[in-house]
Amino acid sequence: MNPFRLGVGICVTLAMGISLASCGTEAYHQKEERYVFVTTNVKLPYWEEAEAGFEDASKWLGVKVEFSGPEKFSPEEELAAFQKAVSEKPAGILLSAARVDLFKDAIDGAIAQGIPVICIDSDAPNSKRLLFIGTDNFRAGMESGRRMGDLLKGQGRVAIVSIPGQFNLDERVRGVNEALKKFPGIKIAQTIDDKGDPRSANDQISALLAKTSKEKVDGIICLEASGGSGAAEALHRLDLTGKVPIVAFDKDPETLDFVEKGAIAATIAQKPYVMSYYGLKFLDDLHHNAVHEFKDWNTAPVAPMPTFVDTGTAVVDKSNLKAFRDALAAHPKPL
């Protein structure tokens, strides 16, 4: 056979295969197929990065998406946004649950209607959600505690900035306490609820540092994104930058700027873009019953996919800040 004709034949066959595959991909998704992402605070840089991952995955899959939630930390408003999404019967919902017990019945109700729900960043493990994608928060909290223990050389009083009652943050607090067992000379003096607002963290840390010497703290552990910048700003106003070490959480631009200035000793950086990018892909698989171990995800005795995907963390300090920033892609808020 003429080798040229053989080559042309192979190329034509491949082209037809690609064309058929493309047609199959187009038919795979319905024209109005739509997924919703409900989060705790749409205005935070952390969630803007997550929205970018959600949008990028939607473009790859060719599906419609919507990003919703309150513009400040409000579990009740977030629940209302979730219930609205369920009422519209989307193909699937990503959710960061602000309060475990508050969302349980609503999640279970969505699952009963055949709407797959995946939790990202903050889990609702007592619900019927299909899986959790995010940080191993207990281990991340341990890393925060170990870093503070080393910074204080095993002695001192520490304040924790968190949002009590939010499952992922409570797990981080548990991890901090576990890590500090190796530093018996360090005591947790106070836990501050900043409600996800850097101004609240600023005010409460300022008040704490103004107390008598016996009540002052030697270090600050911030376990959510807003606390680090708020605490660093408080120290700056009191001319204490670098004198009271801060271990922060996440990698929003303001937090990284404070690391560069020496106001934050280290931050535990999560991957919200990765969480939401793969979250949408998993939702898409669930909606289309792509995993064939069971006939249908909704009647399967167990979830037909991993129940926990650990997206990992990175500890960022002055020693690796430049390399970390250079490696980051720009994930602006999508238009």
N, C-alpha and C positions, 0 to 999 in steps of 0.2 A: 504494500500500500504506500502511496505517496505520503512521505512524512509531513509535508506541508498540509495535505488534506486532513491527516490525522490530527495535527495541531489545531486546525480550524474547527474540526469536529469537537474536540475537547473544549475549546473556548466557547463554542455555541452551547454545548451541553451545560457548561458552568454558568454561562449567562442566563440560560433558561432556569437553572436551579436557583440562581440568585433572584431572578425575577419572581419565580413562584414563591420563594421564601419571603420576599418583600410583600407580595400580595397576601400571603398567610399572616404576616405580621399586622398588616392593615386590617384584616378581617378579625384578628384576635381581639382587638379593642373596639368596643362599641363607640359610635360617634359621640355620644353624650356622656361617656364614662368619666366619672368625677370623684376625686378624693379630697378629704378635708383634714387640715392640721389645726388642732385646737391647743393653744398654749397659754401660759400663765401671764405673760406680759409682752405684747407685740412690739413694744418700744425699746426693749433692751437690745444692745448690740449682739448679745449671745443668741437671742431668738431671731434676729435679722440674719445672722449667719446660718441658722437652722433653716430659715425660710429659703435662703439661696440654694441649699442642698435639695430641698423639696422641689423647688422650681426646676433645677437642673435635671433631677431624675424624671420629672414630668415631661420635659422636652425629649429626653432619651426614649421614654416609653410612648410618647404621643398621647397623653391623657390630660384632662383638665384637672386643675387643683385650686384650692382656696385655702388661705391662711387666715385664721381668726383667733379671737381672744381679747381680753381686756387690755387697756392701755396703762394699767397699773396693777399691782398684785392684788387680786380680788378673787378668791376661790369661788364665791357665789356667782360673780359675773362670768367666770370661766365655765362654771357648770351650766349656766344659761346658754352660753355659746355652744357647748357640747350638745345640749338637748335640742337646740335649733338645728344643728348639723344632723343629728339622728332623725329628726322629723322630715328632713329633706331626702332621706334614704340614699346617701352617696354609696359608692362602691367600697369605701373603707374609710376609717378615721385613724389618724395619728393623734395621740393625746399625751401631754405632760400633766399628770394629775397633781394638782396643788394640795389636795387633801385626800387621803386614802378612803376614809369612811364616807366622805361626801360624794365621791364618784362611784362607789361600788354598785349601787342599784342602777344608776344610769348606764354604766358600762354593761352590766348584765342584761339590761333591757335591749341595748343595741345588738348584742350577740344573739339574743332570742329572736330578733327580727332578721337575722341573717346578715348583719353588717359587721364585718371584721373590725376589731379594735386592737391596735398595737400601742403600748405605752412606750414613750421614749423619754429619756432624762430622768423623770420621776415616775416611779412604778405605782401600781395599785395591785399588789400581789394577792390580795384577798378577793379580787374580782375574777370574772371569767375572761379577762383580756387574753389574747392569744400568745403574746410574747412581750418581753421587755428588751429594748435596745438602748444601751447607754453605758455609763461608767459603773464599774464595781465600786460603789460609793463607800463601802466599809474599808476597802483597801486604800482608796483615795484619802479617806479621813486618817487612816494610820500613817500615810505618807506626810500629811500635814503635821500630825503630832510628833512624828520622828524628827522632822525638820526643825520644829520649834524646840524640841528637847535639846538638839545639838546647838542651836543658836543661843539658848540660855545656859548652856553647859550644865544642864540638869537641875537648875535652881531657879525658882521664881514663881510669880503669880500670873496667870494667863486669863484673858477674856476671850470668849468665843462669840463670834457674830454669825447668826444663823436665822432660820425661820422655823421655830419649833412647830411640829405637827406635819411638816412636809416630809414624806417618807425618805426621799433620797438624802435630804439634809440630816434627818435623824440618824440615818445609817453612817453618815460622815462623823457626826458627833460620837457615835458608838465607836467608830474607828479611832478617833482622837483619844478617847478614854482608854482604849486598849493599848495604844502606843505609849501613852504616858505612864502605864504601869511599870515601864522600864526606867522611868525617871521619877522616883518617889519624892524627890525634892521639888517637883513642879505641881502646883495646885491650880485648879480651875476656880478663879475668883468669881466669875459672873458669866452668864450666857445672855447675850443681847439679841432681841428680836428686831431686826431692822426692816421687816416687811418688804424686803426687796428694794429698798429706797436708799441710795447713797447719802441723801441728806439726813435721814433718820440715823444711819450709822455714824455720820459725822457728829451730830448733836449728842448722841448717847456716849460715844467714845470721848468727846470733849468733856462731858460732865463727869465721866469716870476718872479721867486723868486729872481733874481739878480737885479730887478728894484728898484727904489727908494722906501722908506718906504711907501709913499702915494699910490703906485701902487701895493704893495705886497698883497698876498692873505693870508687869515687866515685858509682856509680849501679847500680841493679838493674833488670833487665828480666825480668819474669815472663811466661811464655808459656802458662801454663795457669791454670785458675780458682783453684786453692788457693794458689798461690805468693804472690799479691799480699797477701792478708790475713796470711799467715804472716810474710812479710818486714816488713810494716808493724808487726806486733806486736813483732817482734825489735827494730826501731828504737825503738819506744816504750819498751821495757824498758831500752834503753841510752841513753835520753834523746837520741836522734838524729833524732827526728821532724822531717821537713822538711829535714834537713841532708844526707841522702843521697837523691836523687830516685828514685822507683820508677815505672816504667811497667808497669802490670798488664794482665791480660786478663780479660774477661767482666764481668758486671754483677750478680753476686750481692749481696745487701743489705750484707754486711760490707765488701765492696770499695768500694761506693758510700759507705758511712759513712766509710771511711778517706780517700776523695777529699774529702769534705766537711771533714774535720779537717785536711787538708793533708798527711797522711802518704803518700798516693799522688798523684803529680802528674797522672797520666792513666791511663785504662784503655781498652782496645780491646774494645768491647762487641759480642758476637755475637748471633745470633737463634735460639736452640735451639727456641723455640716454633714459629717459622716453618718450620724444618727438618723437624720431625716432623709438623707439620700437612700440609704438602705432600707429605712422604714417604709418608704413608698414602694420600693421594689418588692418587699415582703408582702405588703398589702395587695399589690397587683397579683402576686402569685396566689394569695389566698382567694381573692375574688374569682380568679380563673381556675381554681383547683388545680394548679400547675404541678403540685406534688402528688403523685398517684399512689401513695401507700394506702390511703383510705378513699372511699368513694366521694366523700364530701367533707370539708373541714368542719362544717357545722354539726355533723353527726359523728365525727371521729371521737373515739374514746380518749385520745390525747391529741395535743396540737401537732399537725403534720409537718412541723419545722422546729428549729431550735426554740427553746423557751426563754433563753437569755443570751444575748449577743453583747459581749463586753467590748466597747469601742476603744478602751484604753485612755491613758492620760500621759502627759509629759510634765516634768518639773522644770520650770523656767526660772533662771536667776541671771545675774549679771554675766556669769561665765559663758552662758550659751544663748543669751538674748539675741545678739546680732544674727547668729546662725539660724535661730528659730524664726526671726522676722524675715530673713532672706528666703527661707524655705516656704513661707506662707504664700498661698495664692490669695488674690483679692476676692473677697466674697461680699460685695456690697449688697444692700437691700435691693431686691429685684424691683424693676419698675412695674 
